[in-house]
Amino acid sequence: MPHPMLASVVASVTEFKKDPQATVEAGCGEIVAILNHDEPAFYCIPAARYEELLDYIDDLELAMEVKERLKASEPAVSARIVGGDVVFEDDGG
């Protein structure tokens, strides 16, 4: 059964077993598809790329939370970031 190839670099399971580090390095920091009988068995993701993906997922989850809170029609609060901290501004009331 055909499968989509979700990586631009591929290696066989045999190649991966011989030298896993060289297989990772062949991807030049990108994901490497590991093939078994010409089908993707798994994807090898370098640590730095994996961390980027996790950060991206966190950002997406935060964006979804923001959208949900905006839909809740709660009163707006003014705030600004000062030295890495969030400072809420008094509305004078």
N, CA, C and O atoms as a GROMACS GRO file, in nm:
protein
  372
    1MET      N    1   0.085  -0.118   0.000
    1MET     CA    2   0.000   0.000   0.000
    1MET      C    3   0.090   0.124   0.000
    1MET      O    4   0.180   0.134   0.084
    2PRO      N    5   0.070   0.219  -0.091
    2PRO     CA    6   0.153   0.339  -0.096
    2PRO      C    7   0.129   0.429   0.026
    2PRO      O    8   0.017   0.441   0.077
    3HIS      N    9   0.235   0.490   0.070
    3HIS     CA   10   0.229   0.584   0.181
    3HIS      C   11   0.293   0.716   0.139
    3HIS      O   12   0.388   0.715   0.061
    4PRO      N   13   0.243   0.828   0.189
    4PRO     CA   14   0.310   0.955   0.158
    4PRO      C   15   0.447   0.959   0.225
    4PRO      O   16   0.464   0.910   0.336
    5MET      N   17   0.542   1.018   0.157
    5MET     CA   18   0.675   1.034   0.213
    5MET      C   19   0.682   1.174   0.274
    5MET      O   20   0.676   1.274   0.203
    6LEU      N   21   0.693   1.180   0.406
    6LEU     CA   22   0.688   1.307   0.477
    6LEU      C   23   0.826   1.358   0.516
    6LEU      O   24   0.840   1.432   0.614
    7ALA      N   25   0.926   1.319   0.440
    7ALA     CA   26   1.063   1.366   0.463
    7ALA      C   27   1.135   1.370   0.330
    7ALA      O   28   1.108   1.290   0.240
    8SER      N   29   1.227   1.463   0.317
    8SER     CA   30   1.302   1.473   0.191
    8SER      C   31   1.425   1.383   0.191
    8SER      O   32   1.485   1.361   0.086
    9VAL      N   33   1.463   1.330   0.307
    9VAL     CA   34   1.577   1.239   0.318
    9VAL      C   35   1.524   1.105   0.368
    9VAL      O   36   1.446   1.100   0.463
   10VAL      N   37   1.567   0.997   0.302
   10VAL     CA   38   1.524   0.864   0.342
   10VAL      C   39   1.646   0.774   0.359
   10VAL      O   40   1.751   0.796   0.298
   11ALA      N   41   1.630   0.672   0.443
   11ALA     CA   42   1.734   0.571   0.463
   11ALA      C   43   1.663   0.440   0.496
   11ALA      O   44   1.550   0.439   0.544
   12SER      N   45   1.731   0.330   0.468
   12SER     CA   46   1.673   0.200   0.500
   12SER      C   47   1.699   0.167   0.647
   12SER      O   48   1.786   0.226   0.710
   13VAL      N   49   1.622   0.073   0.698
   13VAL     CA   50   1.643   0.026   0.836
   13VAL      C   51   1.784  -0.029   0.848
   13VAL      O   52   1.850  -0.009   0.951
   14THR      N   53   1.832  -0.098   0.745
   14THR     CA   54   1.967  -0.155   0.747
   14THR      C   55   2.072  -0.045   0.761
   14THR      O   56   2.165  -0.058   0.840
   15GLU      N   57   2.057   0.062   0.683
   15GLU     CA   58   2.150   0.175   0.692
   15GLU      C   59   2.145   0.237   0.832
   15GLU      O   60   2.248   0.270   0.890
   16PHE      N   61   2.024   0.252   0.883
   16PHE     CA   62   2.006   0.312   1.016
   16PHE      C   63   2.074   0.226   1.123
   16PHE      O   64   2.139   0.280   1.213
   17LYS      N   65   2.059   0.094   1.114
   17LYS     CA   66   2.120   0.004   1.213
   17LYS      C   67   2.273   0.011   1.208
   17LYS      O   68   2.339   0.003   1.312
   18LYS      N   69   2.329   0.025   1.087
   18LYS     CA   70   2.475   0.030   1.072
   18LYS      C   71   2.535   0.152   1.140
   18LYS      O   72   2.637   0.142   1.208
   19ASP      N   73   2.471   0.267   1.122
   19ASP     CA   74   2.526   0.391   1.178
   19ASP      C   75   2.415   0.493   1.200
   19ASP      O   76   2.392   0.580   1.115
   20PRO      N   77   2.345   0.482   1.314
   20PRO     CA   78   2.232   0.574   1.339
   20PRO      C   79   2.272   0.722   1.336
   20PRO      O   80   2.199   0.805   1.282
   21GLN      N   81   2.388   0.754   1.393
   21GLN     CA   82   2.429   0.895   1.398
   21GLN      C   83   2.454   0.951   1.258
   21GLN      O   84   2.417   1.064   1.229
   22ALA      N   85   2.516   0.871   1.172
   22ALA     CA   86   2.541   0.916   1.034
   22ALA      C   87   2.408   0.936   0.960
   22ALA      O   88   2.396   1.026   0.878
   23THR      N   89   2.310   0.852   0.991
   23THR     CA   90   2.178   0.865   0.928
   23THR      C   91   2.114   0.997   0.969
   23THR      O   92   2.058   1.068   0.886
   24VAL      N   93   2.122   1.030   1.098
   24VAL     CA   94   2.068   1.157   1.148
   24VAL      C   95   2.140   1.273   1.082
   24VAL      O   96   2.077   1.369   1.037
   25GLU      N   97   2.272   1.266   1.076
   25GLU     CA   98   2.352   1.374   1.017
   25GLU      C   99   2.323   1.392   0.868
   25GLU      O  100   2.334   1.502   0.815
   26ALA      N  101   2.287   1.283   0.800
   26ALA     CA  102   2.256   1.292   0.656
   26ALA      C  103   2.134   1.380   0.632
   26ALA      O  104   2.117   1.435   0.523
   27GLY      N  105   2.050   1.394   0.733
   27GLY     CA  106   1.931   1.478   0.720
   27GLY      C  107   1.961   1.626   0.736
   27GLY      O  108   1.871   1.708   0.716
   28CYS      N  109   2.082   1.662   0.773
   28CYS     CA  110   2.122   1.803   0.790
   28CYS      C  111   2.023   1.879   0.879
   28CYS      O  112   1.984   1.992   0.848
   29GLY      N  113   1.983   1.816   0.989
   29GLY     CA  114   1.894   1.883   1.084
   29GLY      C  115   1.747   1.864   1.057
   29GLY      O  116   1.663   1.907   1.136
   30GLU      N  117   1.714   1.799   0.946
   30GLU     CA  118   1.574   1.775   0.911
   30GLU      C  119   1.535   1.631   0.945
   30GLU      O  120   1.619   1.550   0.984
   31ILE      N  121   1.409   1.601   0.931
   31ILE     CA  122   1.355   1.469   0.960
   31ILE      C  123   1.399   1.369   0.852
   31ILE      O  124   1.401   1.402   0.733
   32VAL      N  125   1.434   1.247   0.895
   32VAL     CA  126   1.474   1.141   0.803
   32VAL      C  127   1.372   1.028   0.812
   32VAL      O  128   1.342   0.979   0.921
   33ALA      N  129   1.318   0.987   0.698
   33ALA     CA  130   1.226   0.874   0.695
   33ALA      C  131   1.307   0.745   0.690
   33ALA      O  132   1.397   0.730   0.607
   34ILE      N  133   1.276   0.653   0.780
   34ILE     CA  134   1.343   0.524   0.782
   34ILE      C  135   1.248   0.422   0.718
   34ILE      O  136   1.136   0.402   0.765
   35LEU      N  137   1.296   0.360   0.610
   35LEU     CA  138   1.213   0.270   0.532
   35LEU      C  139   1.240   0.124   0.566
   35LEU      O  140   1.354   0.084   0.590
   36ASN      N  141   1.134   0.046   0.566
   36ASN     CA  142   1.142  -0.098   0.580
   36ASN      C  143   1.062  -0.157   0.465
   36ASN      O  144   0.940  -0.136   0.457
   37HIS      N  145   1.128  -0.230   0.375
   37HIS     CA  146   1.064  -0.285   0.255
   37HIS      C  147   0.997  -0.173   0.175
   37HIS      O  148   0.883  -0.186   0.131
   38ASP      N  149   1.070  -0.063   0.157
   38ASP     CA  150   1.026   0.052   0.077
   38ASP      C  151   0.903   0.123   0.130
   38ASP      O  152   0.836   0.196   0.056
   39GLU      N  153   0.871   0.102   0.256
   39GLU     CA  154   0.759   0.171   0.321
   39GLU      C  155   0.814   0.243   0.444
   39GLU      O  156   0.903   0.191   0.511
   40PRO      N  157   0.764   0.364   0.476
   40PRO     CA  158   0.813   0.433   0.596
   40PRO      C  159   0.778   0.354   0.722
   40PRO      O  160   0.662   0.324   0.748
   41ALA      N  161   0.881   0.320   0.799
   41ALA     CA  162   0.862   0.248   0.925
   41ALA      C  163   0.852   0.347   1.041
   41ALA      O  164   0.771   0.330   1.132
   42PHE      N  165   0.937   0.450   1.036
   42PHE     CA  166   0.934   0.556   1.136
   42PHE      C  167   1.013   0.674   1.084
   42PHE      O  168   1.081   0.666   0.983
   43TYR      N  169   1.002   0.784   1.156
   43TYR     CA  170   1.074   0.906   1.120
   43TYR      C  171   1.175   0.937   1.230
   43TYR      O  172   1.142   0.935   1.349
   44CYS      N  173   1.295   0.965   1.190
   44CYS     CA  174   1.404   0.998   1.282
   44CYS      C  175   1.413   1.150   1.288
   44CYS      O  176   1.439   1.216   1.188
   45ILE      N  177   1.392   1.205   1.407
   45ILE     CA  178   1.389   1.350   1.424
   45ILE      C  179   1.504   1.393   1.514
   45ILE      O  180   1.511   1.350   1.629
   46PRO      N  181   1.594   1.479   1.464
   46PRO     CA  182   1.702   1.528   1.550
   46PRO      C  183   1.646   1.603   1.671
   46PRO      O  184   1.538   1.662   1.664
   47ALA      N  185   1.719   1.600   1.781
   47ALA     CA  186   1.672   1.659   1.907
   47ALA      C  187   1.632   1.805   1.891
   47ALA      O  188   1.528   1.846   1.942
   48ALA      N  189   1.713   1.884   1.823
   48ALA     CA  190   1.682   2.028   1.808
   48ALA      C  191   1.551   2.047   1.732
   48ALA      O  192   1.470   2.134   1.767
   49ARG      N  193   1.531   1.968   1.629
   49ARG     CA  194   1.407   1.977   1.550
   49ARG      C  195   1.286   1.936   1.633
   49ARG      O  196   1.179   1.997   1.623
   50TYR      N  197   1.303   1.832   1.716
   50TYR     CA  198   1.195   1.785   1.803
   50TYR      C  199   1.156   1.894   1.902
   50TYR      O  200   1.037   1.917   1.926
   51GLU      N  201   1.256   1.962   1.959
   51GLU     CA  202   1.228   2.072   2.052
   51GLU      C  203   1.153   2.184   1.982
   51GLU      O  204   1.062   2.243   2.040
   52GLU      N  205   1.189   2.214   1.857
   52GLU     CA  206   1.118   2.316   1.780
   52GLU      C  207   0.971   2.276   1.760
   52GLU      O  208   0.882   2.359   1.772
   53LEU      N  209   0.948   2.149   1.728
   53LEU     CA  210   0.811   2.101   1.709
   53LEU      C  211   0.729   2.112   1.837
   53LEU      O  212   0.612   2.152   1.833
   54LEU      N  213   0.789   2.078   1.951
   54LEU     CA  214   0.718   2.089   2.078
   54LEU      C  215   0.685   2.235   2.110
   54LEU      O  216   0.576   2.265   2.158
   55ASP      N  217   0.780   2.326   2.082
   55ASP     CA  218   0.754   2.469   2.103
   55ASP      C  219   0.640   2.516   2.014
   55ASP      O  220   0.554   2.594   2.057
   56TYR      N  221   0.639   2.470   1.889
   56TYR     CA  222   0.534   2.507   1.795
   56TYR      C  223   0.397   2.458   1.844
   56TYR      O  224   0.298   2.531   1.836
   57ILE      N  225   0.393   2.336   1.893
   57ILE     CA  226   0.267   2.282   1.947
   57ILE      C  227   0.220   2.364   2.066
   57ILE      O  228   0.102   2.395   2.078
   58ASP      N  229   0.313   2.402   2.156
   58ASP     CA  230   0.278   2.486   2.270
   58ASP      C  231   0.219   2.619   2.224
   58ASP      O  232   0.120   2.666   2.280
   59ASP      N  233   0.280   2.679   2.121
   59ASP     CA  234   0.230   2.806   2.068
   59ASP      C  235   0.089   2.790   2.012
   59ASP      O  236   0.003   2.876   2.033
   60LEU      N  237   0.064   2.680   1.940
   60LEU     CA  238  -0.069   2.655   1.885
   60LEU      C  239  -0.173   2.638   1.995
   60LEU      O  240  -0.284   2.691   1.986
   61GLU      N  241  -0.137   2.565   2.100
   61GLU     CA  242  -0.230   2.545   2.211
   61GLU      C  243  -0.260   2.678   2.281
   61GLU      O  244  -0.374   2.704   2.319
   62LEU      N  245  -0.159   2.760   2.297
   62LEU     CA  246  -0.179   2.892   2.359
   62LEU      C  247  -0.270   2.978   2.271
   62LEU      O  248  -0.357   3.048   2.323
   63ALA      N  249  -0.249   2.974   2.140
   63ALA     CA  250  -0.333   3.052   2.049
   63ALA      C  251  -0.479   3.006   2.057
   63ALA      O  252  -0.570   3.089   2.055
   64MET      N  253  -0.501   2.875   2.067
   64MET     CA  254  -0.638   2.825   2.079
   64MET      C  255  -0.701   2.872   2.210
   64MET      O  256  -0.820   2.906   2.214
   65GLU      N  257  -0.623   2.874   2.318
   65GLU     CA  258  -0.675   2.921   2.446
   65GLU      C  259  -0.712   3.069   2.439
   65GLU      O  260  -0.814   3.111   2.493
   66VAL      N  261  -0.629   3.147   2.373
   66VAL     CA  262  -0.657   3.290   2.357
   66VAL      C  263  -0.786   3.309   2.279
   66VAL      O  264  -0.870   3.391   2.316
   67LYS      N  265  -0.803   3.234   2.170
   67LYS     CA  266  -0.926   3.246   2.089
   67LYS      C  267  -1.049   3.211   2.171
   67LYS      O  268  -1.152   3.278   2.160
   68GLU      N  269  -1.040   3.107   2.253
   68GLU     CA  270  -1.154   3.067   2.336
   68GLU      C  271  -1.188   3.176   2.438
   68GLU      O  272  -1.305   3.205   2.462
   69ARG      N  273  -1.086   3.235   2.497
   69ARG     CA  274  -1.111   3.340   2.595
   69ARG      C  275  -1.170   3.464   2.531
   69ARG      O  276  -1.252   3.533   2.591
   70LEU      N  277  -1.127   3.494   2.406
   70LEU     CA  278  -1.184   3.608   2.336
   70LEU      C  279  -1.331   3.585   2.304
   70LEU      O  280  -1.410   3.679   2.305
   71LYS      N  281  -1.367   3.461   2.276
   71LYS     CA  282  -1.507   3.427   2.247
   71LYS      C  283  -1.594   3.437   2.373
   71LYS      O  284  -1.715   3.456   2.362
   72ALA      N  285  -1.534   3.426   2.489
   72ALA     CA  286  -1.610   3.425   2.615
   72ALA      C  287  -1.668   3.561   2.648
   72ALA      O  288  -1.749   3.572   2.741
   73SER      N  289  -1.631   3.665   2.577
   73SER     CA  290  -1.681   3.801   2.597
   73SER      C  291  -1.661   3.852   2.739
   73SER      O  292  -1.745   3.924   2.794
   74GLU      N  293  -1.549   3.816   2.797
   74GLU     CA  294  -1.517   3.869   2.930
   74GLU      C  295  -1.467   4.013   2.913
   74GLU      O  296  -1.418   4.050   2.806
   75PRO      N  297  -1.478   4.094   3.019
   75PRO     CA  298  -1.431   4.232   3.009
   75PRO      C  299  -1.281   4.237   2.978
   75PRO      O  300  -1.203   4.156   3.027
   76ALA      N  301  -1.244   4.334   2.897
   76ALA     CA  302  -1.104   4.351   2.859
   76ALA      C  303  -1.025   4.412   2.974
   76ALA      O  304  -1.078   4.490   3.053
   77VAL      N  305  -0.900   4.375   2.983
   77VAL     CA  306  -0.809   4.429   3.084
   77VAL      C  307  -0.688   4.482   3.012
   77VAL      O  308  -0.631   4.412   2.927
   78SER      N  309  -0.647   4.604   3.043
   78SER     CA  310  -0.528   4.662   2.981
   78SER      C  311  -0.404   4.615   3.057
   78SER      O  312  -0.402   4.613   3.180
   79ALA      N  313  -0.302   4.578   2.980
   79ALA     CA  314  -0.178   4.534   3.041
   79ALA      C  315  -0.064   4.564   2.946
   79ALA      O  316  -0.084   4.586   2.827
   80ARG      N  317   0.056   4.566   3.000
   80ARG     CA  318   0.175   4.584   2.917
   80ARG      C  319   0.286   4.499   2.976
   80ARG      O  320   0.282   4.461   3.093
   81ILE      N  321   0.385   4.471   2.895
   81ILE     CA  322   0.499   4.390   2.940
   81ILE      C  323   0.612   4.484   2.975
   81ILE      O  324   0.654   4.567   2.893
   82VAL      N  325   0.663   4.471   3.098
   82VAL     CA  326   0.773   4.554   3.147
   82VAL      C  327   0.880   4.461   3.201
   82VAL      O  328   0.859   4.391   3.301
   83GLY      N  329   0.995   4.460   3.135
   83GLY     CA  330   1.105   4.377   3.181
   83GLY      C  331   1.071   4.229   3.191
   83GLY      O  332   1.120   4.160   3.280
   84GLY      N  333   0.990   4.180   3.101
   84GLY     CA  334   0.952   4.040   3.102
   84GLY      C  335   0.835   4.006   3.191
   84GLY      O  336   0.791   3.891   3.194
   85ASP      N  337   0.782   4.104   3.263
   85ASP     CA  338   0.665   4.082   3.350
   85ASP      C  339   0.544   4.151   3.291
   85ASP      O  340   0.555   4.251   3.221
   86VAL      N  341   0.428   4.095   3.320
   86VAL     CA  342   0.302   4.156   3.276
   86VAL      C  343   0.256   4.252   3.386
   86VAL      O  344   0.241   4.213   3.502
   87VAL      N  345   0.232   4.378   3.348
   87VAL     CA  346   0.188   4.480   3.441
   87VAL      C  347   0.047   4.522   3.398
   87VAL      O  348   0.027   4.572   3.288
   88PHE      N  349  -0.049   4.502   3.487
   88PHE     CA  350  -0.186   4.540   3.456
   88PHE      C  351  -0.205   4.688   3.485
   88PHE      O  352  -0.163   4.738   3.589
   89GLU      N  353  -0.269   4.757   3.392
   89GLU     CA  354  -0.289   4.901   3.405
   89GLU      C  355  -0.421   4.930   3.473
   89GLU      O  356  -0.524   4.870   3.440
   90ASP      N  357  -0.417   5.020   3.566
   90ASP     CA  358  -0.536   5.061   3.641
   90ASP      C  359  -0.622   5.148   3.552
   90ASP      O  360  -0.572   5.238   3.485
   91ASP      N  361  -0.754   5.119   3.551
   91ASP     CA  362  -0.844   5.197   3.466
   91ASP      C  363  -0.890   5.326   3.535
   91ASP      O  364  -0.974   5.398   3.482
   92GLY      N  365  -0.834   5.354   3.652
   92GLY     CA  366  -0.867   5.478   3.720
   92GLY      C  367  -0.989   5.467   3.808
   92GLY      O  368  -1.027   5.565   3.872
   93GLY      N  369  -1.050   5.351   3.814
   93GLY     CA  370  -1.171   5.335   3.890
   93GLY      C  371  -1.142   5.268   4.016
   93GLY      O  372  -1.232   5.245   4.096
   0.00000   0.00000   0.00000
